[in-house]
């Protein structure tokens, strides 16, 4: 935290409230896609009906819609003319996430040592945060509640630079073919193209907020026929968003982030002087 400057409780509360809501209520556009993707008959219809019932129970009881309430992932876009320091934004993200975990029945899912003891931190912290300077004087925080049933199916491919658009689509389809029913389809996909290996991975999550929808990729993934719950049929995916960046002449990195049907996300905007 910036020395001599306390974090405003109302700013912490805004983050906490947004994260708790994200765990319980899907954004309107996401729920609309679920409603519009109703299959006719069979196992696919029964899975989609179960998803809708689950959403209704969550909304009625105030309980999270999934037992894996996810890791806190955040992209902080900090305006170059903002009066908030990076240290203040970092402290705000941590405190907001901590309050959400405590007040919102979030499962404690973070371990401190990934290979050795795997001791649970007991707080669902730390959040995984990235910071980008942008034009303007606002601070915009984009959050994903990232469950790992889907995150474990995310992947990166380093393609030959001559692969072109066909190669990118084929890579995405191949990664989803390998995922099968494991990420609780129907899924939402973020695709990052370009940069370096690590940049492509970041782009694939940023795509959920700034990407352009690819109908071609969506149709190609749905043609796999994995279906709701991995039981076959339609839909396998409800959306594919793509974000690209410049890359080296010798490379074509492609990263895929997989979200299950519960695409839990939140965006909180702070104007100048609110942090």
N, C-alpha and C positions, 0 to 999 in steps of 0.2 A: 504494500500500500504506500502511496505517496506520502512522504513524511509531512506531518502537520495537516493532513487533509483526511478527514474521516469519510468513510463510505456512507452514502445516504441510505438510511433504512428503506425508504420508499423505492429506491432503485433495486435493492436486493429483493424486495417483495415483488416487484414487477417480474423479475426473472423467475423467482420461485413459483409464482402463480402461473406463468406461461408454461413452465416445465410440467407442473402438476396437471394442468389442463391437457397438455400434449399427451400425457400418459393415459388419459381417460377418454378424450374426445378427439376423433380424427378431424382434420380440416375439412371444410365443406366440399372442396373440390375432390378430395380423395374419397370421401364417402359417396359422392355423386358417381364417381367411376365404378365403385363397387356396385351401386344400384343399377347402373346401366349395363353391367357385364353379366347380368343374370343368365346363366345357361338354362337350357330347357331339358329337364329330366336327368336321371342317372346320378352317379356319385358326385359329379361336379356340382349339381344343384344342391345336394345335401350339404356339401362343404360350405358353399356360399351362404346357405341358410343358417348354418352354425355360426359363421362369422357375423352375420347380421344380428343374431340373437346375442352373441357375445358383446357386440357394441351396445345393444340395448341394456344389458345387465350392467355394463360399466358405467353408462350414462346415468342409470337409475340409482346405483349403489355408491358411486364415487370411487370405486375400486379401479386400479389400473387394468387396462384391457388385455394385458399379457403378463404372465408371471415373471418373464425376463423384462424388467423395466428398463434395461439397457444401460450402457455407458453414456456419460455426458460427452458429446462431441460438439465443439463450437468453432465457428469461423467468425472472428471479430474483425469487422471492417471499420477501421479508425480513420476518420476524416483528417486530412492534413491540416485543416484549419480548426480542428476540435481543440478544446481547452483541456481534454482528458489525456493524461499520460498513459503509456502502455502499462505501467505498474498499477495504476488505479483501475484500468479495465481488467487486468488479470485478477486483481483482488476481488473485484465485483463479480466476475464469473465464478470464482471459487466459492464466495459466500452465498451467491444466489443458488448455485447447485447444491451446496451443503444444506441450505434451508429447505429446498425442494425434496431432497432425499429424506430429511427428517420428518417433514410435515405430510409428505405425499405417499407414504407406504412404499417407497422404492426398495427393491431388493438390493442387498449389499453384494455387488457382483464383481468388485475390483480386488485383485490380488497384487501385493507389492513386489513380489519376486516371481517373474513369469516362468522360470525354469526350476528354481530350487525349492524353497519351502512353500511357495504359493500361499503365503499367509494373507488372509483377508484384511483389507484396510479397515473394515467395519463401518465405512462412511459412504461407500459408493464413489469415493474420490480417489485420485484426482480426476478432474475433467481433462479431456484431450482437446486442447485449444490451439488454434492457429490465428495468426495476426497479420492483417494486410492493410497497408496504407491505401486510401482511396481519396478521390476528390471530395470536397465539401467539408462541413463542420459537424457532421453527425457521427455517432458511433452506432453501428448496426450489428447486432449479435444474432447469428443464425445457429440454431441448435438442432441436432438430431439426437434422439434417444436410440442408441444403436444396440439392438439386441444381437447376440452372437450366433444364433442359429442361422441368420442370414449373413452376418459379417464373415463367418467362416467359409462362406461360398464365394466371397469376393476374391478377385485375382488380378494379376497384371501379365500382359504379354508384350514382349519386345519383338515387333514385326519387322520384316524386311522393308526398307523404305519404299520399295516398288509395289507393296501390297495393295495400296490404294483403298478406296472406299469398300470395294468388295472384300478385301482382306480384313478390314476393321469389322464389318458386319459378321463375317465368318468367325472371327475371334470371339466376338460377343456371344454368338450362338453356341460355339463350342464350349465356352465357359459355363453357360447356362445348361447345356446338355450334361456336363459333368456334375453340376449342382443338383439336377433332378428335383425331387420333392423335398430335399433337405431344408431349403430356406422358407418353408411354409407358403408356397404359392397360393394365389396369384401374387406376383412380386412387382415392385417398382425398381427400376434399374437406373443407376447413374453411370455414365460412360465418360471417361476423361481421355482425350487424345492429344498427344504431343508432350512437349516439355522433356523432362527426364523421367526415369522410372518413378521416383517419389512424387514429382510434380503431377504426373498423370493420375496417380492415386488420389492426390488432394483434389484435382479437378473433378474426379468422378464423384466425390461427395459434394463439392461445390455445385455440381450440375443440378442437384435437387433444388437449388435456389436460383440459379442463373442460367441453366442449360436450355437448349432448344430441343423440343420434342422431335424424335425420329420415328416417323410412321413406318419406314422401311425396316428398322431394327425391331420395332414392336411386332410387326407382322411376321418377321423371320423367327423371332423367339416363340410366338404363339403357334407357329407351324410345327414346333417340336411336339406339341400335344401332351406336355407334362401334366397340365391341368391343375385345378384347385386341390391342394393337399397332396399333389403328386399322384392323383388317382386317375389321371387321363382327362382328355377333353379340353374345353375352353372355359376360361382364359388361363394361360400360364403367366402372362404379364399384363399389367394394367397401364403401364407407362414406361417409356425409355427417354431419358433426357441426356443430351450430349453437350459437352463443353470442351473446346479445343484451345491450344496454345502453340506458339512457335516451337520448333524442335530442331535438332541437329540434322544436317544433310544425310547422315548415315543411319538415322533411326526413325522409328514410328512406334512409340510406346502407346499401348492401349490398356487402360485400367477399367475394371468393372466393380462398382459397389452395388451389392444386392441388399435391398430392403424387402422385408416380408410385406404382406397386405397392410399391416399396421405401420404405415409410413408416418411415424410420429416426429413432427418437427415444429419448430416455433421460431419466429423472428421478432426481436424486440428492438425498437428504435429509440435511441436517446438523442435528444436535441442538445445543442451546445449549452452547457451549464447544468445539465441534469445529472452528471456524474461527479 
